[in-house]
Amino acid sequence: MQLSGRAPAGRPKKAGRPSLRSLGRALGYLSKYPRLTLGATVALIIATAAQLVVPQLLQQIIDTIVTAATNQGILNLPANIQAIAAQRLGVDLTSAQAELDGASRAIITAGLIIVLFALARGLFAFGQNFLSQALSENIAFDLRNDIFTKIQRLSFSYHDRNRTGQLMIRATDDVERLRGFIGMGLLMALQALLLLGGTLIILSLTNVKLTLVVLPVLPIALIVFMAFGAIAQPLFIEVQKRLGRVNTTLQENLAGLKVVKAFTSEKREEKRFHEGIDSLMEQRIKVSRIFSFLFPFIFLIANLGQAAVLYFGGRQIIDGTLTLGEWQKFSLYLVYVFLPMGQLGFIISLMAQAGASADRIFEILDAKNDVENKPDAIDLGDVDGRVEFRDVTFRYFAGSEPVLSHIDLVAEPGETIALLGATGSGKSTIINLIPRFYDVSEGQVLIDGHDVRDVTLESLRQRIGIVLQETVLFSGTIRENIAYGRPDATDEEIEAAAKAAAAHDFITEFPQGYDTAVGERGATLSGGQKQRVAIARALLLDPHILILDDSTSSVDLNTEFEIQTALDRLMQGRTSFVIAQRISTVLNADRILILEKGRIVARGTHEELMENSPVYAEIYHSQLAEDITPAG
């Protein structure tokens, strides 16, 4: 369920600040696919050019029709009037007849050319859409891989501070919003710029005075877009945060469904989820309200520009300085001016969402890893298994109270060290420092004299077998889970590890044996069965150092005895650290450490502690005095 002590995910940027830098970094992924990028761009340019040609051809058709109609009218007049009309209109009758005869052919030719350009535009527009979508999917693929790789490599301290739901949203919804902008918004923006720029050039060459009527509308629209972009940016960031909170609630409830049902908390959790989606809906409605005002406002500006062109263009037609075909061409090109302006509203929406998502994506990709390889880290190589804690102090967060204080201990090769203590005494923290799940705040952890911070993480963790207190199995078969650390292990090796972990018998009882699916998080197995599979997974690595974090806590006494017998045999020759709540599992340890509030308050063998440690003696008598006799 939700942990109130966790810090919110990420460090949000200042509200209202544009995310152009993060968006620019995301667009840098385009350089990985130069052919797709170039192909989509070229197809876009050709499709836009084909679109720009059509109004010019329509002008020719209209002017041809008007001229033909005028010539037809003159030629239909009586002969004595034809000459007078032709003279006054400046028309040569021979030329008029020739133009009239060729009008049909000219109209058909222009029409066919329009059809050809329309086909070319459709073909290249399809190519542009296909290539841009392929490009965006490839970039989304890369981003999701980068995020997953980063999350896998981030230290536990980062995950302690960030919610799982927020990380999931960034790898899914945020990447999808960025993909949508790259696949649609980016090329749409380029198309809008090409269409707008090309149209203004053509209009200026056609009629400068009429073009100047349109130009004042453009800066007004630009200012409106910039204002809406600044308003929309923080709104979309908040949408993603609220979506992350909803996803976190959903993920926690699915993972903890048994707990919810056990405590009959369904209504409380439903209320919490409803509050989350209500908050999300409220924010999305606020965004919709903003953009529902933007688009009508843009169309109002466009209509004002159209009205101005109708008025001033009509005046020029009356004055004879503008033909009907030129006026119609100008009106069509005017659509190409206001169409990109309308598109910019949609582009601003996509860009605001993509910018907010890019910020959140790069917050993960730029996150500092507290535990990583040094530039000069060496391979640990084969080890004897000597583990030393030298005056170790550890804090989870800088400035917080130490969880471990001045821990000194040495485990010689092949020794078994048992850790006992109350919850929160620091047992799990000690074993987490050996494979560098966390780094010490002060002091050193050494393996065979090597500071664990001086060797590569891969070589360090390959020498350590771990069975954590919280058993985690992955979707797949039992065989795949046991071989998780060694996918190339043979069936014989897998079965040997399972037998050593007292898992072979129950596995073979399943109809499908080792090929039995474990279900999500091992749902088809009991707690004890899952734990024995996890032990087999660790043993298959044949580790030099073995860490067992309360590995028999979820099994009954008979199974505990079977596992403990196997572990006693397998721990021979390995340096082993064992955390246990039951003293029965650590009686034969070479050394038992008693921890209290992050300090070692007593150490020794069972017999020594029984004599010298009242705390140990009290634990022993409370648990086992009546039914267990220590091994002699």
C-alpha positions as CSV (number, residue, x, y, z in Angstrom):
1,M,0.0,0.0,0.0
2,Q,1.1,3.6,-0.2
3,L,4.0,4.5,2.1
4,S,3.4,8.0,3.4
5,G,7.1,8.4,4.3
6,R,8.3,8.2,0.7
7,A,9.4,11.3,-1.1
8,P,7.6,12.3,-4.2
9,A,9.0,11.1,-7.4
10,G,11.5,13.2,-9.3
11,R,12.3,16.9,-9.1
12,P,9.9,18.9,-11.1
13,K,11.1,21.8,-13.0
14,K,9.7,25.3,-12.4
15,A,6.1,25.5,-13.5
16,G,5.5,27.4,-16.7
17,R,9.1,27.1,-18.0
18,P,9.3,25.7,-21.5
19,S,10.8,22.3,-22.0
20,L,12.7,23.1,-25.2
21,R,16.0,21.8,-23.9
22,S,14.6,18.4,-23.0
23,L,12.5,18.3,-26.2
24,G,15.7,19.1,-28.1
25,R,17.5,16.2,-26.5
26,A,14.7,13.9,-27.4
27,L,14.8,15.1,-31.0
28,G,18.5,14.2,-30.9
29,Y,17.4,10.6,-31.2
30,L,16.5,11.5,-34.9
31,S,20.2,11.3,-35.7
32,K,20.2,7.6,-35.1
33,Y,17.9,7.1,-38.1
34,P,19.1,9.5,-40.8
35,R,17.5,7.6,-43.7
36,L,14.0,7.6,-42.1
37,T,14.4,11.2,-41.1
38,L,15.6,12.3,-44.5
39,G,13.0,10.2,-46.3
40,A,10.1,11.6,-44.2
41,T,11.4,15.2,-44.7
42,V,11.8,14.8,-48.5
43,A,8.4,13.2,-48.8
44,L,6.9,16.1,-46.8
45,I,8.6,18.8,-49.0
46,I,7.4,17.1,-52.2
47,A,3.8,16.7,-50.9
48,T,3.8,20.4,-49.7
49,A,5.1,21.6,-53.1
50,A,2.4,19.6,-54.9
51,Q,-0.2,21.2,-52.7
52,L,1.2,24.7,-53.4
53,V,0.9,24.3,-57.2
54,V,-2.8,23.5,-57.3
55,P,-4.2,27.1,-56.7
56,Q,-2.0,28.4,-59.5
57,L,-3.5,25.8,-61.9
58,L,-7.0,26.7,-60.7
59,Q,-6.3,30.4,-61.5
60,Q,-5.4,29.3,-65.0
61,I,-8.6,27.4,-65.4
62,I,-10.8,30.2,-64.0
63,D,-9.1,32.9,-66.1
64,T,-9.4,30.6,-69.2
65,I,-13.1,30.1,-68.5
66,V,-13.7,33.9,-67.9
67,T,-11.7,34.8,-71.0
68,A,-13.5,32.1,-73.1
69,A,-16.9,33.3,-71.8
70,T,-16.0,36.9,-72.7
71,N,-14.7,35.9,-76.2
72,Q,-17.8,33.8,-76.7
73,G,-20.0,36.8,-75.8
74,I,-18.2,39.0,-78.3
75,L,-18.2,36.5,-81.1
76,N,-22.0,35.9,-80.6
77,L,-22.7,39.6,-81.2
78,P,-23.9,40.8,-84.6
79,A,-21.0,41.5,-87.0
80,N,-21.4,45.3,-86.9
81,I,-21.3,45.3,-83.1
82,Q,-18.4,42.8,-82.8
83,A,-15.8,45.1,-84.1
84,I,-16.9,47.9,-81.8
85,A,-17.0,45.6,-78.7
86,A,-13.6,44.1,-79.6
87,Q,-12.1,47.5,-80.0
88,R,-13.4,48.8,-76.7
89,L,-12.3,45.7,-74.8
90,G,-9.0,45.5,-76.6
91,V,-9.7,42.0,-78.0
92,D,-8.4,40.7,-81.3
93,L,-11.2,38.7,-82.9
94,T,-8.8,36.2,-84.5
95,S,-7.0,35.6,-81.2
96,A,-10.3,35.5,-79.4
97,Q,-11.5,32.7,-81.7
98,A,-8.3,30.8,-81.3
99,E,-8.5,31.1,-77.5
100,L,-12.1,30.0,-77.6
101,D,-11.2,27.0,-79.7
102,G,-8.3,26.0,-77.3
103,A,-10.2,26.7,-74.1
104,S,-11.6,23.2,-73.6
105,R,-8.2,21.6,-74.3
106,A,-6.5,24.0,-71.8
107,I,-9.1,23.3,-69.1
108,I,-8.7,19.6,-69.6
109,T,-4.9,19.8,-69.5
110,A,-4.9,21.9,-66.4
111,G,-7.4,19.5,-64.8
112,L,-5.3,16.5,-65.6
113,I,-2.2,18.3,-64.1
114,I,-4.2,19.0,-61.0
115,V,-5.1,15.3,-60.7
116,L,-1.5,14.3,-61.2
117,F,-0.4,16.7,-58.5
118,A,-3.1,15.5,-56.2
119,L,-2.0,11.9,-56.8
120,A,1.6,12.9,-56.2
121,R,0.6,14.7,-53.0
122,G,-1.4,11.7,-51.8
123,L,1.5,9.3,-52.5
124,F,4.2,11.4,-50.8
125,A,1.9,12.2,-47.9
126,F,1.4,8.5,-47.4
127,G,5.1,8.0,-47.5
128,Q,5.7,10.9,-45.1
129,N,3.1,9.5,-42.6
130,F,4.5,5.9,-42.9
131,L,8.1,7.0,-42.5
132,S,7.4,9.4,-39.7
133,Q,5.4,6.8,-37.7
134,A,8.2,4.2,-38.3
135,L,10.7,6.9,-37.1
136,S,8.7,7.7,-34.0
137,E,8.2,4.0,-33.1
138,N,12.0,3.5,-33.3
139,I,12.7,6.4,-31.1
140,A,10.0,5.3,-28.6
141,F,11.7,1.9,-28.7
142,D,15.1,3.4,-27.9
143,L,13.7,5.7,-25.1
144,R,11.9,2.8,-23.4
145,N,15.1,0.7,-23.6
146,D,17.1,3.5,-22.2
147,I,14.7,4.1,-19.4
148,F,14.5,0.4,-18.5
149,T,18.3,0.1,-18.6
150,K,18.6,3.2,-16.4
151,I,16.0,2.0,-13.9
152,Q,17.7,-1.4,-13.7
153,R,21.1,0.2,-13.0
154,L,19.9,2.9,-10.6
155,S,20.8,2.3,-7.0
156,F,18.3,1.2,-4.4
157,S,18.5,4.7,-2.8
158,Y,16.9,6.1,-5.9
159,H,14.0,3.6,-5.8
160,D,13.6,4.3,-2.1
161,R,12.8,7.9,-3.0
162,N,10.6,7.2,-6.1
163,R,7.3,5.5,-6.6
164,T,7.0,2.5,-8.9
165,G,3.8,3.9,-10.5
166,Q,5.6,7.2,-11.5
167,L,8.5,5.2,-13.1
168,M,6.0,3.0,-15.0
169,I,4.1,6.1,-16.3
170,R,7.4,7.6,-17.6
171,A,8.3,4.5,-19.5
172,T,4.9,4.1,-21.0
173,D,2.6,7.2,-21.2
174,D,5.3,9.8,-21.2
175,V,7.2,8.0,-24.0
176,E,4.0,7.6,-26.0
177,R,3.3,11.4,-25.8
178,L,6.8,12.1,-27.0
179,R,6.4,9.6,-29.8
180,G,3.1,11.2,-30.8
181,F,4.8,14.6,-31.1
182,I,7.7,13.2,-33.2
183,G,5.4,11.0,-35.3
184,M,2.8,13.7,-36.0
185,G,3.5,17.1,-34.4
186,L,7.1,17.6,-35.5
187,L,6.5,17.0,-39.2
188,M,3.1,18.8,-39.0
189,A,5.0,21.8,-37.6
190,L,7.6,21.6,-40.5
191,Q,4.7,21.3,-43.0
192,A,3.0,24.3,-41.5
193,L,6.2,26.4,-41.8
194,L,6.8,25.3,-45.4
195,L,3.2,25.9,-46.3
196,L,3.1,29.2,-44.6
197,G,6.4,30.4,-46.0
198,G,5.7,29.2,-49.5
199,T,2.3,30.7,-49.5
200,L,3.5,34.1,-48.3
201,I,6.1,34.2,-51.1
202,I,3.6,33.3,-53.8
203,L,1.1,35.8,-52.4
204,S,3.7,38.5,-52.4
205,L,4.6,37.8,-56.0
206,T,0.9,37.7,-56.9
207,N,-0.3,40.9,-55.2
208,V,1.8,42.8,-52.7
209,K,-1.0,45.1,-51.6
210,L,-3.4,42.3,-50.8
211,T,-0.6,40.4,-49.0
212,L,0.0,43.3,-46.7
213,V,-3.6,43.1,-45.6
214,V,-3.0,39.5,-44.3
215,L,0.3,40.1,-42.6
216,P,-0.9,41.9,-39.5
217,V,-2.9,38.8,-38.5
218,L,0.1,36.6,-38.3
219,P,1.9,38.2,-35.3
220,I,-1.4,38.3,-33.4
221,A,-1.8,34.6,-33.9
222,L,1.8,33.9,-32.9
223,I,1.4,35.9,-29.7
224,V,-1.7,33.9,-28.9
225,F,0.1,30.6,-29.5
226,M,3.0,31.5,-27.3
227,A,0.7,32.6,-24.5
228,F,-1.3,29.4,-24.7
229,G,1.9,27.3,-24.8
230,A,3.2,28.9,-21.6
231,I,-0.2,28.3,-19.9
232,A,-0.5,24.7,-21.2
233,Q,3.0,23.5,-20.2
234,P,2.5,23.3,-16.4
235,L,-1.0,22.0,-16.9
236,F,0.3,19.0,-18.8
237,I,3.1,18.4,-16.3
238,E,0.4,18.2,-13.6
239,V,-1.7,15.8,-15.7
240,Q,1.3,13.4,-15.8
241,K,1.9,13.7,-12.1
242,R,-1.7,12.9,-11.3
243,L,-1.7,10.0,-13.8
244,G,1.4,8.7,-12.0
245,R,-0.4,8.8,-8.7
246,V,-3.4,6.9,-10.1
247,N,-1.0,4.3,-11.6
248,T,0.8,4.0,-8.2
249,T,-2.5,3.4,-6.4
250,L,-3.5,0.8,-9.0
251,Q,-0.1,-1.0,-8.9
252,E,-0.1,-1.1,-5.1
253,N,-3.6,-2.5,-4.9
254,L,-2.9,-5.2,-7.4
255,A,0.3,-6.2,-5.6
256,G,-1.3,-6.1,-2.2
257,L,-4.8,-7.4,-3.1
258,K,-4.7,-10.1,-0.4
259,V,-3.9,-7.5,2.3
260,V,-6.8,-5.3,1.1
261,K,-9.2,-8.2,1.2
262,A,-7.8,-9.5,4.5
263,F,-8.5,-6.1,6.2
264,T,-11.7,-5.5,4.3
265,S,-10.3,-2.3,3.0
266,E,-11.9,-2.5,-0.4
267,K,-14.1,0.6,0.1
268,R,-11.3,2.7,1.5
269,E,-9.1,1.7,-1.5
270,E,-11.9,2.4,-3.9
271,K,-12.3,5.8,-2.4
272,R,-8.6,6.5,-2.7
273,F,-8.6,5.4,-6.4
274,H,-11.7,7.4,-7.1
275,E,-10.2,10.5,-5.6
276,G,-7.1,10.0,-7.8
277,I,-9.1,9.6,-11.0
278,D,-11.3,12.5,-10.1
279,S,-8.3,14.7,-9.6
280,L,-6.9,13.5,-13.0
281,M,-10.2,14.2,-14.7
282,E,-10.4,17.6,-13.2
283,Q,-7.0,18.5,-14.5
284,R,-7.7,17.1,-18.0
285,I,-11.0,19.1,-18.1
286,K,-9.0,22.2,-17.2
287,V,-6.6,21.5,-20.1
288,S,-9.6,20.9,-22.4
289,R,-11.2,24.2,-21.4
290,I,-8.0,26.1,-22.3
291,F,-7.8,24.5,-25.7
292,S,-11.5,24.7,-26.4
293,F,-11.1,28.5,-26.2
294,L,-7.9,28.5,-28.3
295,F,-9.3,27.0,-31.5
296,P,-12.4,29.2,-31.8
297,F,-10.2,32.2,-31.2
298,I,-7.8,31.2,-33.9
299,F,-10.7,30.7,-36.4
300,L,-12.0,34.1,-35.4
301,I,-8.6,35.7,-36.4
302,A,-8.7,33.7,-39.6
303,N,-12.2,34.8,-40.5
304,L,-11.2,38.5,-39.9
305,G,-8.3,38.0,-42.3
306,Q,-10.6,36.4,-44.8
307,A,-13.1,39.3,-44.5
308,A,-10.4,41.8,-45.1
309,V,-9.2,39.9,-48.3
310,L,-12.8,39.8,-49.6
311,Y,-13.2,43.5,-49.2
312,F,-9.9,44.7,-50.5
313,G,-9.7,42.0,-53.2
314,G,-13.2,42.9,-54.4
315,R,-12.2,46.6,-54.7
316,Q,-9.2,45.6,-56.9
317,I,-11.4,43.5,-59.1
318,I,-13.8,46.4,-59.6
319,D,-10.8,48.7,-60.4
320,G,-9.5,46.1,-62.9
321,T,-6.2,45.5,-61.1
322,L,-7.0,41.9,-60.2
323,T,-8.5,39.1,-62.2
324,L,-11.2,36.8,-60.9
325,G,-8.7,33.9,-61.3
326,E,-6.1,35.8,-59.3
327,W,-8.6,36.6,-56.6
328,Q,-9.7,33.0,-56.4
329,K,-6.1,31.9,-56.3
330,F,-5.4,34.4,-53.5
331,S,-8.4,33.1,-51.6
332,L,-7.2,29.5,-51.8
333,Y,-3.7,30.4,-50.8
334,L,-5.2,32.4,-47.9
335,V,-6.5,29.0,-46.7
336,Y,-2.9,27.8,-46.7
337,V,-2.0,30.7,-44.5
338,F,-4.8,30.1,-41.9
339,L,-4.6,26.3,-42.1
340,P,-1.1,26.2,-40.6
341,M,-2.3,28.6,-38.0
342,G,-5.1,26.3,-37.0
343,Q,-2.6,23.4,-37.1
344,L,-0.3,25.3,-34.8
345,G,-2.9,25.1,-32.1
346,F,-2.8,21.3,-32.2
347,I,1.0,21.4,-32.6
348,I,1.2,23.6,-29.4
349,S,-0.9,21.0,-27.6
350,L,1.3,18.1,-28.7
351,M,4.5,20.1,-28.0
352,A,3.4,21.1,-24.5
353,Q,2.6,17.5,-23.7
354,A,5.8,16.2,-25.3
355,G,7.8,18.8,-23.5
356,A,6.4,17.9,-20.1
357,S,7.0,14.2,-20.8
358,A,10.5,14.8,-22.1
359,D,11.3,16.6,-18.8
360,R,10.1,13.6,-16.8
361,I,11.9,11.1,-19.1
362,F,15.2,12.9,-18.8
363,E,14.8,13.3,-15.0
364,I,15.3,9.5,-14.9
365,L,18.0,9.3,-17.6
366,D,19.9,12.1,-15.9
367,A,19.4,10.7,-12.4
368,K,22.7,10.3,-10.5
369,N,23.5,6.7,-9.5
370,D,24.8,6.5,-6.0
371,V,26.3,3.1,-6.6
372,E,28.2,2.6,-9.9
373,N,31.5,1.4,-11.2
374,K,34.6,3.6,-10.7
375,P,36.3,4.5,-14.0
376,D,39.3,2.4,-12.9
377,A,37.3,-0.4,-11.3
378,I,38.9,-3.8,-11.6
379,D,37.5,-7.3,-12.0
380,L,37.3,-9.1,-8.6
381,G,38.4,-12.4,-10.1
382,D,38.3,-15.6,-8.0
383,V,38.0,-15.1,-4.3
384,D,38.6,-17.0,-1.1
385,G,35.7,-15.3,0.5
386,R,37.2,-13.3,3.3
387,V,34.7,-10.5,4.2
388,E,35.7,-7.6,6.4
389,F,33.7,-4.6,7.7
390,R,36.1,-2.0,8.9
391,D,34.5,0.7,11.1
392,V,31.4,0.9,8.9
393,T,28.7,3.5,9.4
394,F,25.7,3.8,7.1
395,R,23.0,6.3,6.6
396,Y,20.2,6.0,4.0
397,F,20.1,9.7,3.4
398,A,22.7,12.4,4.1
399,G,22.2,14.0,7.4
400,S,19.8,11.3,8.7
401,E,20.5,9.2,11.8
402,P,22.9,6.3,11.1
403,V,21.3,2.9,10.6
404,L,24.7,1.2,11.3
405,S,27.3,2.7,13.6
406,H,31.0,1.6,13.7
407,I,30.6,-2.0,12.6
408,D,33.7,-4.1,12.7
409,L,33.7,-7.7,11.8
410,V,35.7,-10.3,9.9
411,A,34.4,-13.4,8.3
412,E,37.2,-15.8,7.3
413,P,36.8,-18.0,4.2
414,G,34.3,-20.7,4.8
415,E,32.9,-19.3,8.1
416,T,29.2,-18.9,8.7
417,I,28.2,-15.6,10.4
418,A,24.7,-15.4,11.9
419,L,23.0,-12.1,12.5
420,L,20.3,-11.8,15.1
421,G,18.4,-8.8,16.4
422,A,15.1,-7.1,16.6
423,T,13.4,-5.6,13.5
424,G,15.3,-2.4,12.5
425,S,18.5,-3.4,14.3
426,G,20.5,-3.3,11.0
427,K,20.7,-7.0,10.0
428,S,19.5,-6.6,6.4
429,T,21.5,-3.4,6.0
430,I,24.7,-5.3,6.8
431,I,24.1,-7.9,4.1
432,N,23.0,-5.2,1.6
433,L,26.4,-3.5,1.9
434,I,28.3,-6.7,0.8
435,P,27.0,-6.8,-2.8
436,R,26.9,-2.9,-2.9
437,F,23.2,-2.5,-3.0
438,Y,24.1,0.6,-1.0
439,D,27.5,2.2,-0.4
440,V,28.8,2.8,3.1
441,S,28.7,6.3,4.5
442,E,31.9,5.8,6.4
443,G,34.5,3.0,6.6
444,Q,35.1,0.1,4.2
445,V,33.6,-3.3,3.2
446,L,36.4,-5.5,1.9
447,I,36.4,-8.9,0.1
448,D,39.8,-10.6,0.1
449,G,41.3,-7.2,0.9
450,H,39.6,-5.4,-2.0
451,D,37.3,-2.5,-1.2
452,V,34.0,-3.4,-2.8
453,R,33.9,0.1,-4.3
454,D,37.1,-0.6,-6.2
455,V,35.8,-3.6,-8.1
456,T,33.2,-3.9,-10.9
457,L,29.6,-4.5,-9.7
458,E,29.2,-7.4,-12.2
459,S,32.3,-9.3,-10.9
460,L,31.3,-8.6,-7.3
461,R,27.8,-9.8,-7.5
462,Q,28.7,-12.9,-9.6
463,R,30.6,-14.1,-6.6
464,I,27.7,-13.7,-4.2
465,G,24.6,-15.9,-4.0
466,I,21.6,-14.1,-2.3
467,V,18.3,-15.3,-1.0
468,L,16.3,-12.3,0.1
469,Q,13.7,-12.2,2.8
470,E,11.0,-11.1,0.3
471,T,10.9,-13.9,-2.3
472,V,10.6,-12.6,-5.9
473,L,9.9,-15.0,-8.7
474,F,9.4,-13.9,-12.3
475,S,6.6,-15.0,-14.8
476,G,7.8,-18.2,-16.5
477,T,8.5,-21.8,-15.5
478,I,10.2,-23.1,-12.3
479,R,13.1,-24.2,-14.5
480,E,13.6,-20.6,-15.8
481,N,13.4,-19.1,-12.3
482,I,16.0,-21.5,-10.9
483,A,18.3,-20.8,-13.9
484,Y,17.7,-17.0,-13.7
485,G,21.3,-16.3,-12.8
486,R,22.7,-18.9,-15.2
487,P,20.4,-19.3,-18.2
488,D,22.9,-21.7,-19.8
489,A,22.7,-24.2,-16.9
490,T,22.0,-27.8,-17.8
491,D,18.9,-29.7,-16.6
492,E,21.2,-31.8,-14.3
493,E,22.6,-28.7,-12.7
494,I,19.2,-27.2,-12.2
495,E,17.9,-30.4,-10.6
496,A,20.9,-30.7,-8.4
497,A,20.4,-27.1,-7.1
498,A,16.7,-27.9,-6.5
499,K,17.5,-31.1,-4.6
500,A,20.0,-29.2,-2.4
501,A,17.3,-26.6,-1.6
502,A,14.8,-29.4,-0.8
503,A,12.7,-28.3,-3.8
504,H,13.0,-31.2,-6.1
505,D,10.3,-33.4,-4.5
506,F,7.5,-30.9,-4.6
507,I,8.5,-29.8,-8.2
508,T,8.2,-33.3,-9.5
509,E,4.8,-33.6,-8.0
510,F,3.4,-31.0,-10.4
511,P,2.1,-32.5,-13.7
512,Q,4.5,-30.5,-15.7
513,G,7.4,-30.7,-13.3
514,Y,10.1,-28.2,-13.8
515,D,8.1,-26.7,-16.7
516,T,5.3,-25.7,-14.4
517,A,4.4,-22.0,-14.8
518,V,4.8,-20.1,-11.5
519,G,2.3,-17.4,-12.4
520,E,2.7,-13.7,-11.7
521,R,5.1,-13.2,-8.7
522,G,5.0,-17.0,-8.1
523,A,1.2,-16.9,-7.3
524,T,0.8,-20.7,-8.0
525,L,3.4,-21.7,-5.4
526,S,3.2,-21.5,-1.6
527,G,5.4,-19.3,0.4
528,G,7.7,-22.2,1.4
529,Q,7.9,-23.4,-2.2
530,K,8.8,-20.0,-3.5
531,Q,11.5,-19.7,-0.9
532,R,13.0,-23.0,-1.8
533,V,13.0,-22.1,-5.5
534,A,14.8,-18.9,-4.6
535,I,17.4,-20.8,-2.6
536,A,17.9,-23.2,-5.6
537,R,18.4,-20.1,-7.8
538,A,21.1,-18.8,-5.5
539,L,22.8,-22.2,-5.1
540,L,23.0,-22.7,-8.9
541,L,25.5,-19.9,-9.1
542,D,27.9,-21.9,-6.9
543,P,28.8,-18.7,-5.1
544,H,31.9,-18.1,-3.0
545,I,29.8,-16.0,-0.6
546,L,26.3,-16.9,0.4
547,I,23.8,-14.5,1.9
548,L,20.6,-15.9,3.4
549,D,18.2,-13.3,4.6
550,D,15.8,-15.1,6.9
551,S,15.5,-17.8,4.2
552,T,13.5,-20.2,6.2
553,S,10.9,-17.8,7.6
554,S,8.1,-18.9,5.4
555,V,8.3,-22.7,5.9
556,D,7.1,-25.2,8.4
557,L,9.3,-27.0,10.9
558,N,9.7,-30.1,8.7
559,T,10.6,-28.1,5.6
560,E,12.9,-25.9,7.7
561,F,14.8,-28.9,8.9
562,E,15.2,-30.2,5.3
563,I,16.4,-26.8,4.1
564,Q,18.7,-26.3,7.0
565,T,20.3,-29.7,6.6
566,A,21.0,-29.0,2.9
567,L,22.3,-25.5,3.7
568,D,24.6,-26.8,6.5
569,R,26.2,-29.1,3.9
570,L,26.3,-26.4,1.1
571,M,27.7,-23.7,3.4
572,Q,30.8,-25.7,4.0
573,G,33.7,-24.0,2.2
574,R,31.6,-20.9,1.5
575,T,31.6,-17.7,3.5
576,S,28.0,-17.4,4.6
577,F,25.9,-14.7,6.2
578,V,22.6,-15.9,7.7
579,I,19.9,-13.7,9.0
580,A,17.3,-15.6,11.0
581,Q,14.4,-14.9,13.4
582,R,14.7,-18.5,14.7
583,I,17.7,-19.3,16.7
584,S,17.4,-23.0,15.7
585,T,18.7,-22.0,12.2
586,V,21.9,-20.5,13.5
587,L,23.0,-22.7,16.4
588,N,25.9,-24.2,14.4
589,A,27.2,-20.9,13.0
590,D,30.9,-20.2,13.6
591,R,29.9,-16.8,15.0
592,I,26.7,-15.2,16.0
593,L,26.4,-11.4,16.1
594,I,23.7,-9.7,18.2
595,L,22.6,-6.3,16.8
596,E,20.8,-3.6,18.5
597,K,20.1,-0.1,17.1
598,G,22.7,-0.5,14.4
599,R,25.5,-1.7,16.7
600,I,27.0,-5.1,17.5
601,V,26.3,-5.6,21.2
602,A,27.5,-9.2,21.5
603,R,29.3,-11.8,19.4
604,G,30.5,-15.4,19.8
605,T,29.4,-19.0,19.4
606,H,26.2,-20.2,20.8
607,E,27.8,-21.5,23.9
608,E,29.8,-18.3,24.5
609,L,26.7,-16.1,24.1
610,M,24.7,-18.3,26.4
611,E,27.3,-17.6,29.1
612,N,28.1,-13.9,28.3
613,S,25.0,-12.4,26.6
614,P,21.8,-12.0,28.6
615,V,20.1,-10.7,25.5
616,Y,20.9,-13.9,23.5
617,A,20.1,-16.1,26.5
618,E,16.7,-14.4,26.8
619,I,16.0,-14.9,23.0
620,Y,17.1,-18.5,23.2
621,H,15.0,-19.4,26.2
622,S,11.9,-17.6,24.9
623,Q,12.1,-19.5,21.6
624,L,13.6,-22.9,22.2
625,A,14.3,-23.8,25.8
626,E,11.4,-26.2,26.0
627,D,11.8,-28.1,22.7
628,I,15.3,-27.8,21.3
629,T,18.6,-29.0,22.7
630,P,21.6,-27.2,21.1
631,A,23.9,-29.3,19.0
632,G,26.9,-30.4,20.9
